């Protein structure tokens, strides 16, 4: 969970500094953060997803 918070904070800093950075640098950094968040989401879904599917209400 802490990684998610760090990623969001980095994205916020990146957006804030986007006015000062060249566009290609901003796009590459944004893409790197997006990939990081996607990997995190997939790992969390694999870890917690299998337990929720077998349980029915």
N, C-alpha and C positions, 0 to 999 in steps of 0.2 A: 504494500500500500504506500509505503514511503517513496518508492520509485515513481509511482503515479503522481504524487504530490510534487516531486522534484521535476518531473517532465512537464507538468502544467506550469510550474514556476519558470522553467527555462523557456517555454513557449511564450509566456507573458513578457519576459525580458526581451526575447527575440522580436516580438511584435512592437514593443516600445522602442527598440533600437532600429527598427526597419527603416526609419526615415534617414538614418545615418549610414546604413550599410548599402552596398551595391545590391541590386535586385538578384543577381545570380547567387550571391552569398546567402541572402535571406531565403531564397527558395531551397537551396541545398540544406541549410540548417533546419528549415521547417519540415522538409521531407525526412530528414534523419530523425527528428522528434516524432513524426507521424509513424515511421516504421517502428521506433522504439515502443510507442503506445500500442501499436497493433500486435507486436510480439508479446507484450505484457498481457493484453486482453486474451490472446490465444492460450497462453500458459495458464491464466486464471480459469478460463473456461474448461480447459482439460482437467485442471485440478479439482474444481468444484462442480463441473457439469455432470459427471457420471452419477453422483449421489442424488441429484435432484430428479433425474429422469426415471429412476427405478421407484421412486416414492409417488404414490397417487393418493389424492384426497377422496 
